[in-house]
Amino acid sequence: MVKTPQIFSLVKGAADGNTLLNAFDFALLEAGIGDTNLVRMSSIIPPNCNLVPKIELPKGALIPVAYASYTSATIGETIAAAIGVGLPENPDEPGLIMEFEDAKPLEYVEQVVKQMVEDGFAYRKRKYREILTIGVEHVVQKCGGVFAGAVLWYQK
């Protein structure tokens, strides 16, 4: 049986590389999660899950993460990735994570994820107490990559 995470952290990174995959990998390293195996998950923060500034992750571990990422080889293009996290008014209810990425400025991308969180709570007929966003913007120099994520983990 899989345990339910009790803590989460928000991470971001941006980088250029020689290939699109190298740019993505370097962005993961910049975000502090490049030596782990990401398990992409859908967009729910478990009830009573607490935000922490940083999580020390075991190298090579399978890490649950909801994320937005974008890569581009168009020199001079602005790319951005962001996530929005809605924390519920009632901590016994789940929160939401929404992800968005585009070849647009960060301000636009963050605006989109914030609206997505608001919509997600409205669809569920629940109220949020706070919306957090984290994102990153990058101007491509060769092959660029951006990454923003919510890493979920377990209390020690």
Secondary structure as a PSIPRED ss2 file (coil, helix, strand):
# PSIPRED VFORMAT (PSIPRED V4.0)

   1 M C   1.000  0.000  0.000
   2 V C   1.000  0.000  0.000
   3 K C   1.000  0.000  0.000
   4 T C   1.000  0.000  0.000
   5 P C   1.000  0.000  0.000
   6 Q C   1.000  0.000  0.000
   7 I E   0.000  0.000  1.000
   8 F E   0.000  0.000  1.000
   9 S E   0.000  0.000  1.000
  10 L E   0.000  0.000  1.000
  11 V E   0.000  0.000  1.000
  12 K E   0.000  0.000  1.000
  13 G E   0.000  0.000  1.000
  14 A E   0.000  0.000  1.000
  15 A E   0.000  0.000  1.000
  16 D E   0.000  0.000  1.000
  17 G E   0.000  0.000  1.000
  18 N C   1.000  0.000  0.000
  19 T C   1.000  0.000  0.000
  20 L H   0.000  1.000  0.000
  21 L H   0.000  1.000  0.000
  22 N H   0.000  1.000  0.000
  23 A H   0.000  1.000  0.000
  24 F H   0.000  1.000  0.000
  25 D H   0.000  1.000  0.000
  26 F H   0.000  1.000  0.000
  27 A H   0.000  1.000  0.000
  28 L H   0.000  1.000  0.000
  29 L H   0.000  1.000  0.000
  30 E H   0.000  1.000  0.000
  31 A H   0.000  1.000  0.000
  32 G C   1.000  0.000  0.000
  33 I C   1.000  0.000  0.000
  34 G C   1.000  0.000  0.000
  35 D C   1.000  0.000  0.000
  36 T C   1.000  0.000  0.000
  37 N E   0.000  0.000  1.000
  38 L E   0.000  0.000  1.000
  39 V E   0.000  0.000  1.000
  40 R E   0.000  0.000  1.000
  41 M C   1.000  0.000  0.000
  42 S C   1.000  0.000  0.000
  43 S C   1.000  0.000  0.000
  44 I E   0.000  0.000  1.000
  45 I E   0.000  0.000  1.000
  46 P C   1.000  0.000  0.000
  47 P C   1.000  0.000  0.000
  48 N C   1.000  0.000  0.000
  49 C C   1.000  0.000  0.000
  50 N E   0.000  0.000  1.000
  51 L E   0.000  0.000  1.000
  52 V C   1.000  0.000  0.000
  53 P C   1.000  0.000  0.000
  54 K C   1.000  0.000  0.000
  55 I C   1.000  0.000  0.000
  56 E C   1.000  0.000  0.000
  57 L C   1.000  0.000  0.000
  58 P C   1.000  0.000  0.000
  59 K C   1.000  0.000  0.000
  60 G C   1.000  0.000  0.000
  61 A C   1.000  0.000  0.000
  62 L E   0.000  0.000  1.000
  63 I E   0.000  0.000  1.000
  64 P E   0.000  0.000  1.000
  65 V E   0.000  0.000  1.000
  66 A E   0.000  0.000  1.000
  67 Y E   0.000  0.000  1.000
  68 A E   0.000  0.000  1.000
  69 S E   0.000  0.000  1.000
  70 Y E   0.000  0.000  1.000
  71 T E   0.000  0.000  1.000
  72 S E   0.000  0.000  1.000
  73 A C   1.000  0.000  0.000
  74 T C   1.000  0.000  0.000
  75 I C   1.000  0.000  0.000
  76 G C   1.000  0.000  0.000
  77 E C   1.000  0.000  0.000
  78 T E   0.000  0.000  1.000
  79 I E   0.000  0.000  1.000
  80 A E   0.000  0.000  1.000
  81 A E   0.000  0.000  1.000
  82 A E   0.000  0.000  1.000
  83 I E   0.000  0.000  1.000
  84 G E   0.000  0.000  1.000
  85 V E   0.000  0.000  1.000
  86 G E   0.000  0.000  1.000
  87 L E   0.000  0.000  1.000
  88 P E   0.000  0.000  1.000
  89 E C   1.000  0.000  0.000
  90 N C   1.000  0.000  0.000
  91 P C   1.000  0.000  0.000
  92 D C   1.000  0.000  0.000
  93 E C   1.000  0.000  0.000
  94 P C   1.000  0.000  0.000
  95 G E   0.000  0.000  1.000
  96 L E   0.000  0.000  1.000
  97 I E   0.000  0.000  1.000
  98 M E   0.000  0.000  1.000
  99 E E   0.000  0.000  1.000
 100 F E   0.000  0.000  1.000
 101 E E   0.000  0.000  1.000
 102 D E   0.000  0.000  1.000
 103 A C   1.000  0.000  0.000
 104 K C   1.000  0.000  0.000
 105 P C   1.000  0.000  0.000
 106 L H   0.000  1.000  0.000
 107 E H   0.000  1.000  0.000
 108 Y H   0.000  1.000  0.000
 109 V H   0.000  1.000  0.000
 110 E H   0.000  1.000  0.000
 111 Q H   0.000  1.000  0.000
 112 V H   0.000  1.000  0.000
 113 V H   0.000  1.000  0.000
 114 K H   0.000  1.000  0.000
 115 Q H   0.000  1.000  0.000
 116 M H   0.000  1.000  0.000
 117 V H   0.000  1.000  0.000
 118 E H   0.000  1.000  0.000
 119 D H   0.000  1.000  0.000
 120 G H   0.000  1.000  0.000
 121 F H   0.000  1.000  0.000
 122 A H   0.000  1.000  0.000
 123 Y H   0.000  1.000  0.000
 124 R H   0.000  1.000  0.000
 125 K C   1.000  0.000  0.000
 126 R C   1.000  0.000  0.000
 127 K C   1.000  0.000  0.000
 128 Y E   0.000  0.000  1.000
 129 R E   0.000  0.000  1.000
 130 E E   0.000  0.000  1.000
 131 I E   0.000  0.000  1.000
 132 L E   0.000  0.000  1.000
 133 T E   0.000  0.000  1.000
 134 I E   0.000  0.000  1.000
 135 G E   0.000  0.000  1.000
 136 V E   0.000  0.000  1.000
 137 E E   0.000  0.000  1.000
 138 H E   0.000  0.000  1.000
 139 V E   0.000  0.000  1.000
 140 V C   1.000  0.000  0.000
 141 Q C   1.000  0.000  0.000
 142 K C   1.000  0.000  0.000
 143 C E   0.000  0.000  1.000
 144 G E   0.000  0.000  1.000
 145 G E   0.000  0.000  1.000
 146 V E   0.000  0.000  1.000
 147 F E   0.000  0.000  1.000
 148 A E   0.000  0.000  1.000
 149 G E   0.000  0.000  1.000
 150 A E   0.000  0.000  1.000
 151 V E   0.000  0.000  1.000
 152 L E   0.000  0.000  1.000
 153 W E   0.000  0.000  1.000
 154 Y C   1.000  0.000  0.000
 155 Q C   1.000  0.000  0.000
 156 K C   1.000  0.000  0.000
